[in-house]
Amino acid sequence: MSELAAAQSAACGIPPDRHVEVARPAFLLTEIAAYGRFPRVGSPYCRKYTKESIISTAWTPLVRRLRRELGRPVRILKVMGLRADESRDRAHHPAYRNVLTNGARIVDEWLPVKDWPTPAVLDWHQDAPMPYHWTYDSYPGADDWRGTSRCSCSLCVFASKRDLLLAIARRLRLAELCDEVESARGDSFRPDRRITDLIEASRRPTAPDPGIVLPDDGPDMDLLERQIRTALQQPPRKAVHLAARPASGPACGDCDAGPTTPDLPSQPF
């Protein structure tokens, strides 16, 4: 994702020395294992903490320097690719708003493609120099938009069923680690879907072809596995109330494995 963000910045004319790469404080799945529950609608703790807060923190050194030079609060324009078509919540976001004002910084948020329908996004990408992530395609380089409909976390609890089946087939080791957390903590991956059922469904002939399978055998995944197992040896930080609810939905046998219409990534990080 850092490579994609750099390529997109270059396409916008931003020189490389203006790029700032930030890192999350911990793997999200490690946090889920320690917390004891997966993110849910109404408590999506995976969003602000692991995305927006990290970006805001990265601005702080720049804000301190520029405020001394300018003698006034630093103005920041935060541009994001959120669109109304992506969800009801995003449809209610204003296209332009002030999100923070204090003595050090004034931050405005701009959603330039907020009202773009999905066909307009696809049409724009035919001639635009802006690259997009390969996960939108059936396989890297296909340019067919027959992959996942969203570019978010590989295994997102808010993703569509088809996107999850694709992601599991592409990153089976990650899915198995989610299964390990689910089994140890007792909270299902989603209220209506267990990850173990989704893994099984991803192996069926009706599941979408992943196009590519990532080995996930590098040092980062080895570290993630060790962190998860260490976290699972401790009591969860939160009581797992949702674990008492049985998974009520089918094991994704009703998923449509046909092509889907994609959305732009919600965040560039």
Secondary structure by P-SEA (a helix, b strand, c coil): caaaaaaaaaaaccccccbbbbbccccaaaaaaaaccccccccccccccccaaaaaaaaaaaaaaaaaaaccbbbbbbbbbcccccccccccccccccccccccbbbbbbbccccccaaaaaaaaccccbbbbcccccccccccccccccccccccccccaaaaaaaaaacaaaaaaaaaaaaaacccccccccaaaaaaaaacccccccccccccccaaaaaaaaaaaaaaacccccccccccccccccccccccccbbbbbcccccc
